[in-house]
Amino acid sequence: MKQRPDRLFAEPMAKVPDFVFNEDVARVFPDMIKRSVPGYPAIVENTGVLAGQFARPDSALYDLGCSLGAVTQALRRHVRADRCRVIAVDNSPAMVERCREYLHAQDAMFQELLPAEVVEADILGLDFQPSSLVTLNFTLQFIALDQRPVLLRRIRQALLPGGALILSEKLRFDDPTEQALLTELHLAFKRANGYSELEIAQKRSAIENVMKPDTLAVHRQRLLSAGFSQVVPWFQCLNFASLIALP
């Protein structure tokens, strides 16, 4: 499937609108995420590898905030537990439509993949099935702060013994020097991937009101308060990280 380059913020805007996962974003999302999130391909592929260690037979595997289904595809490639199924959920109609197209293309390329269902829904209103693996891949940061503990408690209640939540997020840092350093290094990453200063500035304006990162300490305490017994960071690249939370 042909991918388009991300040029959404390349031209000056009189007023930069808040970022939304609409059709324009869906068309360029693979290029956008790869050029904006350090370590993203490694997180996605290794989420599939990790899932293979936690998935249990006869259970659901959730990809919450699935966007175009990159994590879903990784789960299908790596998980071998019997009678598992992937449930990919997103509230963006444009993302859901294209996710289904990507999964159809994956079906044509591989045999014996896990069955996958793509659901257009708000993850805050999901009726979770018994699950052994749940992924929140750069999704929680877009959820309202007061709803984050509620969602995590519901995920914890749905997880079977031996299962896991894999949570990937952009981090903020309490130490101003650390925050400034990692912010500048992230900007250098974007410049190295071809984004102009205008694109960087306008994207920042678009997303700052809709994406609210937390510190690693806040993530850890929130997960423990939601009933998880252990929180293990397994990946960090600059100010982006991924955690495993065990029930």
Summary of the structure (lengths in Angstrom):
residues: 247
radius of gyration: 17.7
end to end distance: 37.9
largest distance: 54.0
contacts: 781
relative contact order: 0.16
helix: 46%
strand: 21%
